């Protein structure tokens, strides 16, 4: 089963590759601009999205079954 984090990363990597091809083939931007855009979409965006989505989930503290999840009963 694929985790949510991995799904977010996979979608962002695909989007980064599509963006790189589009920027390099369809526009006349400099190479470093295309590479910077790919780094933002492929690295920074999934990190920010996963941090945001993690903050929206319940923390799973000790009173909420977090201990059971941590030690895999």
C-alpha positions as protocol buffer text, in pm:
chain_id: "A"
residue {
  index: 1
  type: UNK
  ca { x: 0 y: 0 z: 0 }
}
residue {
  index: 2
  type: UNK
  ca { x: 139 y: 337 z: -100 }
}
residue {
  index: 3
  type: UNK
  ca { x: 141 y: 606 z: 166 }
}
residue {
  index: 4
  type: UNK
  ca { x: -3 y: 952 z: 119 }
}
residue {
  index: 5
  type: UNK
  ca { x: 344 y: 1104 z: 141 }
}
residue {
  index: 6
  type: UNK
  ca { x: 469 y: 885 z: -143 }
}
residue {
  index: 7
  type: UNK
  ca { x: 167 y: 971 z: -357 }
}
residue {
  index: 8
  type: UNK
  ca { x: 230 y: 1343 z: -306 }
}
residue {
  index: 9
  type: UNK
  ca { x: 598 y: 1301 z: -395 }
}
residue {
  index: 10
  type: UNK
  ca { x: 519 y: 1094 z: -706 }
}
residue {
  index: 11
  type: UNK
  ca { x: 266 y: 1348 z: -836 }
}
residue {
  index: 12
  type: UNK
  ca { x: 510 y: 1635 z: -778 }
}
residue {
  index: 13
  type: UNK
  ca { x: 793 y: 1451 z: -956 }
}
residue {
  index: 14
  type: UNK
  ca { x: 572 y: 1386 z: -1258 }
}
residue {
  index: 15
  type: UNK
  ca { x: 464 y: 1752 z: -1256 }
}
residue {
  index: 16
  type: UNK
  ca { x: 828 y: 1861 z: -1232 }
}
residue {
  index: 17
  type: UNK
  ca { x: 927 y: 1649 z: -1534 }
}
residue {
  index: 18
  type: UNK
  ca { x: 634 y: 1779 z: -1737 }
}
residue {
  index: 19
  type: UNK
  ca { x: 727 y: 2134 z: -1634 }
}
residue {
  index: 20
  type: UNK
  ca { x: 1090 y: 2083 z: -1734 }
}
residue {
  index: 21
  type: UNK
  ca { x: 992 y: 1951 z: -2078 }
}
residue {
  index: 22
  type: UNK
  ca { x: 741 y: 2232 z: -2127 }
}
residue {
  index: 23
  type: UNK
  ca { x: 984 y: 2503 z: -2021 }
}
residue {
  index: 24
  type: UNK
  ca { x: 1271 y: 2370 z: -2228 }
}
residue {
  index: 25
  type: UNK
  ca { x: 1071 y: 2296 z: -2544 }
}
residue {
  index: 26
  type: UNK
  ca { x: 799 y: 2559 z: -2550 }
}
residue {
  index: 27
  type: UNK
  ca { x: 968 y: 2866 z: -2402 }
}
residue {
  index: 28
  type: UNK
  ca { x: 1297 y: 3051 z: -2430 }
}
residue {
  index: 29
  type: UNK
  ca { x: 1374 y: 3079 z: -2059 }
}
residue {
  index: 30
  type: UNK
  ca { x: 1728 y: 3027 z: -1945 }
}
residue {
  index: 31
  type: UNK
  ca { x: 1828 y: 2680 z: -1831 }
}
residue {
  index: 32
  type: UNK
  ca { x: 1879 y: 2782 z: -1467 }
}
residue {
  index: 33
  type: UNK
  ca { x: 1521 y: 2916 z: -1451 }
}
residue {
  index: 34
  type: UNK
  ca { x: 1386 y: 2581 z: -1571 }
}
residue {
  index: 35
  type: UNK
  ca { x: 1604 y: 2392 z: -1324 }
}
residue {
  index: 36
  type: UNK
  ca { x: 1499 y: 2621 z: -1039 }
}
residue {
  index: 37
  type: UNK
  ca { x: 1133 y: 2566 z: -1126 }
}
residue {
  index: 38
  type: UNK
  ca { x: 1189 y: 2189 z: -1130 }
}
residue {
  index: 39
  type: UNK
  ca { x: 1358 y: 2202 z: -790 }
}
residue {
  index: 40
  type: UNK
  ca { x: 1072 y: 2405 z: -647 }
}
residue {
  index: 41
  type: UNK
  ca { x: 803 y: 2175 z: -785 }
}
residue {
  index: 42
  type: UNK
  ca { x: 988 y: 1846 z: -741 }
}
residue {
  index: 43
  type: UNK
  ca { x: 1152 y: 1902 z: -402 }
}
residue {
  index: 44
  type: UNK
  ca { x: 1013 y: 2195 z: -210 }
}
residue {
  index: 45
  type: UNK
  ca { x: 645 y: 2161 z: -304 }
}
residue {
  index: 46
  type: UNK
  ca { x: 606 y: 1799 z: -185 }
}
residue {
  index: 47
  type: UNK
  ca { x: 783 y: 1888 z: 139 }
}
residue {
  index: 48
  type: UNK
  ca { x: 549 y: 2180 z: 202 }
}
residue {
  index: 49
  type: UNK
  ca { x: 240 y: 1979 z: 105 }
}
residue {
  index: 50
  type: UNK
  ca { x: 332 y: 1687 z: 329 }
}
residue {
  index: 51
  type: UNK
  ca { x: 407 y: 1917 z: 623 }
}
residue {
  index: 52
  type: UNK
  ca { x: 73 y: 2091 z: 574 }
}
residue {
  index: 53
  type: UNK
  ca { x: -119 y: 1764 z: 545 }
}
residue {
  index: 54
  type: UNK
  ca { x: 61 y: 1622 z: 849 }
}
residue {
  index: 55
  type: UNK
  ca { x: -37 y: 1927 z: 1053 }
}
residue {
  index: 56
  type: UNK
  ca { x: -405 y: 1874 z: 964 }
}
residue {
  index: 57
  type: UNK
  ca { x: -408 y: 1514 z: 1086 }
}
residue {
  index: 58
  type: UNK
  ca { x: -474 y: 1437 z: 1451 }
}
residue {
  index: 59
  type: UNK
  ca { x: -149 y: 1415 z: 1640 }
}
residue {
  index: 60
  type: UNK
  ca { x: -217 y: 1067 z: 1775 }
}
residue {
  index: 61
  type: UNK
  ca { x: -84 y: 1154 z: 2118 }
}
residue {
  index: 62
  type: UNK
  ca { x: -61 y: 909 z: 2406 }
}
residue {
  index: 63
  type: UNK
  ca { x: -431 y: 941 z: 2488 }
}
residue {
  index: 64
  type: UNK
  ca { x: -545 y: 883 z: 2128 }
}
residue {
  index: 65
  type: UNK
  ca { x: -383 y: 551 z: 2048 }
}
residue {
  index: 66
  type: UNK
  ca { x: -53 y: 706 z: 1938 }
}
residue {
  index: 67
  type: UNK
  ca { x: 139 y: 463 z: 2156 }
}
residue {
  index: 68
  type: UNK
  ca { x: -23 y: 167 z: 1984 }
}
residue {
  index: 69
  type: UNK
  ca { x: 67 y: 310 z: 1644 }
}
residue {
  index: 70
  type: UNK
  ca { x: 423 y: 380 z: 1755 }
}
residue {
  index: 71
  type: UNK
  ca { x: 494 y: 30 z: 1883 }
}
residue {
  index: 72
  type: UNK
  ca { x: 268 y: -159 z: 1637 }
}
residue {
  index: 73
  type: UNK
  ca { x: 61 y: -373 z: 1874 }
}
